[in-house]
C-alpha cells in the first residue's frame, strides 16, 4: 500500500470519527484501520508534514503521537482530489 493510500484511509477514518464526535488518537486510529502503531505513527508524520492534520502532541511511543486529531483544510482537499 502506498503512503498516499494510507493517508487517504487515515483521513477518511478521522473525518468519520469527527462526524461521530469521537476524537481519535494514534492507538484508536490504528485499531480502527487494523494497522500497527509503527505504521500509524509513520502515516501521522507524513500527514503532519503535509499539514493535513492537527492534534495535541503527546509523548507516547512510537511517535509522533497525537490525540484529539482533526483533519485540516489541506487534508479535506487531499481527500476530495484523491477520490
C-alpha positions, -999 to +999 in steps of 0.1 A: +000+000+000+014+034-009+017+063+015-010+082-003-033+052+000-026+051+038-031+088+041-064+086+023-076+058+046-065+076+077-080+109+068-113+092+059-113+075+093-105+107+111-133+126+094-158+098+101-148+098+138-151+136+139-186+135+125-195+110+152-180+132+179-153+107+188-118+123+186-091+097+179-055+093+189-029+071+173-040+040+192-077+043+184-069+051+147-046+021+145-074-001+159-100+013+135-078+007+105-062-026+116-027-011+115+001-015+139+013+016+159+045+020+139+026+022+106+001+046+122+030+068+135+046+069+101+013+079+085+008+106+112+043+120+104+035+121+067+002+138+072+016+163+097+045+172+074+019+179+047-003+200+071-032+176+067-039+170+104-039+189+137-037+173+171-024+176+206+012+162+206+019+136+231+050+118+244+038+082+238+058+060+215+061+052+187+060+089+178+048+112+166+018+106+189-013+128+187-046+130+204-078+149+196-069+145+159-087+167+134-084+169+096-073+203+083-085+221+051-054+206+033-064+171+044-100+176+032-087+189-001-065+159-005-094+136+001-116+154-024-089+153-051-079+117-045-114+103-047 
